[in-house]
């Protein structure tokens, strides 16, 4: 639990079930759900054994069909079954979708007698770290489109220029982790159509809708980013983000069976019924799937639309209030054209930076992350507030007051005092960094002093 200073009393916060809920409400750094309806079935209420597995699989299939139709999957019959699977989160869904793209590309290349040893995938440098893992683990060359100060997410024109006969697909992000932007999937689709036709290629788009998949359909339903576009082959979404379910559950959805090679699917019957399995982890709990199913049928389109439009309005209000101070530049996209979050940076140069503001806010109980932008733009520092269901208008007002108080306190300090605070924070900070065990070689082991000099491998992207 985050300690709350006297500056934020319980009287200033909306009423919540527990002090832990108050603390979580002040954590604006994460996209994941930290509050869930008490009516959602809990672990102790879950069925067991055969009934447990049958219920889990049946409800997972129902969720897949609802989500696929939400994403406008081409269904020719109301009774037609969609193709998809549940995962423990979008990281697993991304790996599975990338694997399916790679295998399909290999099958098509082998049928033409062409080599399959140099697959590549095009994506923006603003991608989440899960993409770097997927491409590294599956031995696929990443071709990254650099972000610029003028465009903080992937440029579809530059992305289309990078594709060639060895490209297995292009990743488009619906809700950038850094700034919440929706990438232009429609333009990317049109450019690929123009390029692939004459070349005889069949390069598809995977949409990483981990955060935006449960927001865009309800706030900007006219926005074309999903299976309405012919080049969109697969989509992933996180149920434990704006799907309003507790962690961890994710979903991978395919356009149709032809985009998920059958040799990747395992069919088993030793659990009492015929089952198809395409997952990295076989044994999984049913709680998250039952929770997701409950939320979908409990809220429906009307409920989701009301919640997501409210969150978007709160984010727009926060952005307007921050901009009105004259101290910040808003980097995120408002009016529903991006995630319900606010990414912002200082407007002018000061003897303090965004990291100092974040540290000051933490003293008042808030967790507002400060970080640097994607590779090649690391000099840009920014802050981010993710607006979730537990972030009310009253908390928005409190946050604004505390940000102004933090600025006022920092303005009174000189450069020496700011540096002193930074040094103290650095000395006392905890770190989860560790040396990559993959670099260890028994035949070339280093001494203790040499080992201390090993450079820690840093993964690009933020969580």
Secondary structure, DSSP 8 states (H G I E B T S, - for coil): -----TTS-GGGS---SSHHHHHHHTB-S--S-----TTS--GGG---HHHHHHHHHHHHHHHHHHHHHHTT---SSTT---EEEEESSHHHHHHHHHHHHHHHHHHHHHHTT---S--EEEEETT--HHHHHHHHHTT-EEEEE---SS-SS--HHHHHHH--TTEEEEEEEBS-TTT-BB--HHHHHHHHHHHHHHHT---EEEEE-TTGGGTHHHH-TT---STTSTTEEEEEEETTTTT---SS-EEEEESSGGGS-GGG-EEE-TTSS-EEE--S-S---SHHHHHHHHHHHHHHHHHHHHHHHHHHHHHHHHHHHHHHTTSEEE-S--TTSB-SEEEEEESS--SS-HHHHHHHHHHTT-B--EEE-STT-TT-EEEEEE--TT--HHHHHHHHHHHHHHHHHHHHS-HHHHHHHHHHHHHH--------GGG--GGG---HHHHTT------SS--
